[in-house]
């Protein structure tokens, strides 16, 4: 199954894609902690999820299971894994980023400062695809939509000889990625937020 089997989002799809990701992560412990002090949490979450969508549209790929957007994934080449200010400006995501509260931006900077160096170190000299985000709407969770996207991403990585790198914040997700041949590289506790994060990778596999 190639990536053509998935739906490729356009800019017109972004508002619906934002709603999909907000719903998919509404019970996520990390994002609930990051945004808990923001008085305009719902509006700010919309700005937040626009960022990886715009970034992926510019530097990588955004996949969905269908035009109904049951599940969405954003992938970028490893060299673009770090969302610098310049890159965010070029893809149009910087404006959304500036609309978040100071405490929220401070929390997000903790993630960036802690995870980006780890990612660079763990994947040194390895060509890879970075799975920035993958989310399944709550009504579609547990029905195989996430695995459908993962299977296509894995196949694409195998064809190109790329590792697949990701970070996840729940043990439930850890089990999901283990099922998809992703191995744990390191577990960290995020400073100040005091929450765990698992850093994982999958090696490219040759066809049998």
Wavefront OBJ file of the C-alpha trace (Angstrom):
o trace
v 0.000 0.000 0.000
v 1.562 3.315 -1.062
v 0.998 6.828 0.266
v -1.429 7.341 -2.619
v -3.808 5.124 -0.636
v -4.115 7.936 1.890
v -5.767 11.329 1.526
v -3.324 14.229 1.162
v -4.608 17.355 2.841
v -4.872 20.758 1.192
v -4.970 24.178 2.844
v -8.755 24.106 2.588
v -8.752 21.065 4.884
v -6.777 22.730 7.691
v -9.745 24.035 9.757
v -11.279 20.537 9.831
v -7.869 18.998 10.497
v -7.420 21.311 13.488
v -10.766 20.148 14.867
v -9.726 16.525 14.359
v -6.491 16.964 16.302
v -8.152 18.963 19.089
v -10.635 16.153 19.546
v -7.970 13.436 19.297
v -5.824 15.012 22.023
v -8.527 16.365 24.337
v -7.524 13.912 27.081
v -3.798 14.027 26.426
v -1.899 14.569 29.716
v 0.947 16.535 28.147
v -1.088 19.073 26.215
v -3.535 19.510 29.085
v -0.577 20.402 31.305
v 1.049 22.690 28.736
v -2.135 24.722 28.162
v -3.723 24.584 31.617
v -2.792 28.181 32.542
v -4.056 29.713 29.309
v -7.389 31.540 29.829
v -8.224 31.115 26.137
v -7.323 27.419 26.010
v -9.783 26.359 23.288
v -8.819 29.165 20.922
v -5.124 28.716 21.645
v -5.324 24.982 20.970
v -6.614 25.805 17.497
v -3.588 28.017 16.873
v -1.301 25.336 18.295
v -2.512 22.518 16.053
v -2.377 24.765 12.990
v 1.393 24.972 13.430
v 2.374 21.344 12.639
v -0.229 21.231 9.862
v 1.177 24.282 8.104
v 4.717 23.136 8.812
v 4.075 19.656 7.414
v 2.406 21.089 4.342
v 5.538 23.141 3.615
v 8.321 20.746 4.606
v 6.827 17.266 4.532
v 3.518 15.472 4.155
v 0.138 15.480 5.880
v -1.823 12.272 5.548
v -5.376 11.360 6.474
v -7.218 8.067 6.201
v -9.807 9.709 3.931
v -11.351 13.080 3.150
v -13.484 12.546 6.272
v -10.265 13.038 8.301
v -10.822 10.191 10.753
v -7.081 10.181 11.476
v -4.256 12.560 10.573
v -0.469 12.276 10.589
v 2.218 14.872 9.886
v 5.646 13.649 8.736
v 8.735 15.652 7.803
v 12.279 14.669 6.778
v 14.617 14.504 9.765
v 16.530 17.587 8.637
v 13.360 19.620 9.167
v 12.451 18.116 12.541
v 13.382 21.306 14.380
v 10.681 23.970 13.974
v 12.894 27.042 13.901
v 11.418 30.523 13.894
v 12.595 31.042 10.302
v 10.927 27.855 9.120
v 7.728 28.691 10.974
v 7.770 32.105 9.306
v 8.225 30.569 5.858
v 5.338 28.135 6.274
v 2.954 30.669 7.808
v 2.858 29.058 11.265
v 4.639 31.811 13.165
v 1.538 33.998 13.498
v -0.369 31.148 15.134
v 2.546 30.610 17.497
v 2.557 34.220 18.640
v -1.116 34.041 19.646
v -0.416 31.705 22.542
v -0.072 32.919 26.130
v 3.308 33.511 27.756
v 3.018 30.537 30.108
v 2.013 28.258 27.244
v 4.966 29.416 25.136
v 7.237 28.885 28.120
v 5.982 25.321 28.490
v 6.406 24.641 24.784
v 9.965 25.973 24.928
v 10.707 23.349 27.597
v 9.737 20.637 25.137
v 11.788 22.132 22.347
v 14.924 22.670 24.435
v 14.809 19.191 25.941
v 13.638 17.047 23.030
v 15.391 18.615 20.032
v 18.969 17.939 21.284
v 17.980 14.387 22.230
v 16.516 13.813 18.791
v 19.674 15.079 17.132
v 21.859 12.862 19.311
v 19.741 9.721 19.084
v 19.404 9.929 15.296
v 22.908 11.129 14.522
v 24.073 10.031 11.054
v 20.783 8.189 10.431
v 18.474 9.316 7.612
v 14.977 9.436 9.044
v 11.403 10.586 8.824
v 10.082 12.444 11.851
v 6.499 11.645 12.791
v 5.571 15.012 14.262
v 2.036 14.135 15.209
v -0.586 11.486 14.637
v -4.128 11.726 15.960
v -7.398 9.838 15.605
v -10.745 11.478 16.347
v -12.302 10.113 19.523
v -15.239 8.490 17.710
v -12.848 6.529 15.484
v -10.283 5.433 18.056
v -9.734 1.689 18.406
v -11.016 0.990 14.896
v -7.712 0.628 13.053
v -7.445 4.109 11.543
v -4.166 4.899 13.290
v -2.652 1.600 12.166
v -3.739 2.244 8.599
v -1.711 5.449 8.494
v 1.233 3.897 10.335
v 1.402 0.972 7.905
v 1.642 3.312 4.931
v 4.271 5.512 6.615
v 6.345 2.441 7.504
v 6.144 1.125 3.960
v 7.260 4.489 2.597
v 10.198 4.552 5.016
v 11.196 1.034 4.011
v 11.157 1.922 0.314
v 13.379 4.951 0.965
v 15.638 3.248 3.517
v 14.630 5.688 6.271
v 14.335 5.247 10.000
v 11.097 6.466 11.583
v 11.492 8.615 14.705
v 8.802 9.820 17.098
v 8.070 10.954 20.632
v 5.033 9.935 22.630
v 3.658 10.829 26.040
v 1.447 7.916 27.165
v 2.013 4.243 27.888
v -1.007 3.395 25.745
v 0.690 5.042 22.781
v 3.903 3.238 23.659
v 2.136 -0.092 23.215
v 0.673 1.068 19.895
v 4.096 2.017 18.512
v 5.673 -1.184 19.850
v 3.096 -3.058 17.782
v 4.401 -1.167 14.761
v 8.024 -2.237 15.349
v 9.118 1.008 16.983
v 11.718 0.492 19.687
v 12.232 2.559 22.809
v 15.403 4.616 22.644
v 15.001 6.616 25.811
v 12.495 7.654 28.442
v 12.781 11.164 29.845
v 10.904 13.265 32.358
v 10.115 16.733 31.063
v 11.539 19.461 33.242
v 9.062 21.599 35.169
v 6.112 19.760 33.597
v 7.184 16.589 35.433
v 5.678 14.318 32.790
v 7.241 11.349 30.985
v 8.072 11.226 27.317
v 9.179 8.178 25.360
v 11.520 8.621 22.388
v 11.222 5.828 19.853
v 12.500 4.772 16.450
v 11.936 2.077 13.861
v 14.676 0.813 11.568
v 13.934 0.447 7.850
v 13.144 -3.105 6.900
v 13.885 -4.925 3.658
v 11.022 -6.654 1.840
v 10.833 -10.356 2.590
l 1 2 3 4 5 6 7 8 9 10 11 12 13 14 15 16 17 18 19 20 21 22 23 24 25 26 27 28 29 30 31 32 33 34 35 36 37 38 39 40 41 42 43 44 45 46 47 48 49 50 51 52 53 54 55 56 57 58 59 60 61 62 63 64 65 66 67 68 69 70 71 72 73 74 75 76 77 78 79 80 81 82 83 84 85 86 87 88 89 90 91 92 93 94 95 96 97 98 99 100 101 102 103 104 105 106 107 108 109 110 111 112 113 114 115 116 117 118 119 120 121 122 123 124 125 126 127 128 129 130 131 132 133 134 135 136 137 138 139 140 141 142 143 144 145 146 147 148 149 150 151 152 153 154 155 156 157 158 159 160 161 162 163 164 165 166 167 168 169 170 171 172 173 174 175 176 177 178 179 180 181 182 183 184 185 186 187 188 189 190 191 192 193 194 195 196 197 198 199 200 201 202 203 204 205 206 207 208
